[in-house]
């Protein structure tokens, strides 16, 4: 009887772990998520822009951050640089070619915790049909119940850089810069809804 009870407990624990892996407990809260970028424009300025439509799922293990995992999906045609004609050009074949490559994805493969709640998040970015490594330097800003809906919430900021030519987006390099700097701010919670306004 004791053997059966132990076996049952182990099976239940394994099932719970499998459920956790299948359904990450945190999703991005879309009204509080920003994916920003900037790129050199002929040495005169840095042009800033963003992607407006993204989704992300996060498994976060507070006692063991190295066991955490994040996956991000971005609709590339949501690019916004504040000028509609330029946005249309960026969506075209010379640049992002959104008709052929509508989605950009990031999948973490390793998370390394550092001091002061910093994290080095290594993963693979798929953009324009090409997959390359990308490293993000992240900070956990806050972990607490959200004051509006009381859901457990995590807030992160992260930065990274990539070369667009590595992904086959090389038009007008070097007049328009090759290096793209990325800045991310995002809230994840266990009741994430796209319509929450506070």
N, C-alpha and C positions, 0 to 999 in steps of 0.2 A: 504493500500500500504506500509506504514511504517512497519507494522507487517511482511509482506511478505519479505521485504528487510532484516530485522533483522534476520528472520528465515533462509533466504538464506545464510547470512553471517555466522551464527552459523554452518550450515551444511557444508559450505565450509571449515571452520576452523577445524571441526571434521574430515573431509575427509583428510585434509592436515596432521593432527596429526596421523591419521591411516596410511597414506603413509609413514610417518617418522618412525613409529614403524615397518612397514613391511620391509623397506629397510634402514638399518643403513647408515648414510651418510659417514662413514669412513671405509675403509678396510685396512688391513695390507699391507705394501709395502714389498713384500717377499724378495727382495734382500737386505733389511735393517731390518731384523728381526732375532734375535738369541734366541734360547731356550737352555740354558746351564745347566748342572748339575754336581755335584761332590759328591763322596761317599768315605768313609774311606776304605782303603785296608789293613786289618790286622794290623792297627796301624802304618804302615810304611809310607804311602803316602795317599793323596787324589787323586783318579782317576777322571779325568774330561772327559766329553763327551757332545754331543749335539744331538738334533733332527733337521734334515735339512729341513723337509717338513712340513710346517704348514700353516694354513689359519686362519684369525680372522676378526671379524666384530665388530665395535665399534659405539655405540651411545654416544656422549659426549655432555653434557650440561654445557658449561663454567660457566654461572651464577649460576647454581645449579648442581654441580658435583655429588651430592648424587642421582640425577636422571639418571646418566649414567649407561651404561650396556655394557659388553663385552662378546663375545663368541669366543672360540678358538677350533680349530680342528687340531690334530697332527696325521700324519701318523707314527705309531710306528716303522715300519720297516725302517724308515729313521735314526734310531739311529746310531751315529758315535762316536767311542771312539779312532779312529786313528789306530785300529788294527783289520783287517778283521776277523780273527778267533774268537776273543773275541766278535765281533759284532754278528757273526752268533750264538754263544752260547747264547748271551743275547736275541736274537730273538726266541730262542727255548723254549720248554715246561717248562724247569726248571726256566725260568725267565719270559719274557714278553709274550711268546706264541703268536707271531704276526699272525700266521695262524688262530687262533681262535679269537683273540682280536686285529684287525688291526688298530683301531682308539682309540685315547685318546681325551677326551673332557673336557673343563672347561667352566662353565657357571656362571657368576656372579649373586649373589642374593642381594647384598648390597654393596654400595660404601659410605665410610665415609671420607669426606675431613678433612685434618689436616693442620698444619702450613707449610709455605714455599712450597706450591703446592704439598704436599704429600697427598696420598690417601691410605686408607685401603680398599682393595677389597676382600670381602668375597664371596665365591662361592662354587660350587660343582665340584669336579674332578672325572671323570669316567675313570678308568684305570684297565685293566685286568679283566673287567666285574664287577668291584666293584665301587660304588659311595660313596665318603667320602667328608667331608668339607675340603676346603683348603683356607687359607688366604694369600694374597699377599700384600706386603708393596711396594707401587709404588710411583714414583715421576714423575710429568709432567716436563720434561726437557725443552721443548720449544713448543710454539704454534705460527705458523707464516706461510706465504706462502713459499713453497719450492723454493729455488733459481733456481732450474733446470727447473721445469715445472709450477711454480707459483701456484700449487694446495695448498689449505689449508691443513696444515700438523701438526700433533701432534706427539711428540716424548716422549716415556716413558721408564723408567727403573723400574724393579720390582724384588723383592726377596721373597722367601718363603721356607718352609721346609715341608717334609712329611716323614712318615715311610712307607717303601715299604711293610712291613709285613701287614699293614692295608689293602693293596690291594691284598693280597694273593701271593705276590712275596717275599718269605721268604728264598729262597735257600741260604745256607752258612751264615746266620745270626748266631752269631755276627762276624764271621771271616771277612766277607765282611759286611760293616756297614749297619744298618737298616735305619738310617736317611739319606735322600737325600736332599741336598741343591740345590735350583733352582735359576737361575739368568736369567732375561729376559731383552732384549733391543729391542724395536720395534718402527718403524715409521708407522703411519696411515695417509692416505690422501684420498682425494676425487677423485683421478685419479689413484688409486693404480694399477700398472701393474707389472707382474712378470719379465718383460724383461728390466726394466730400470736399467742402469748400473752405474749411477753416485751417 
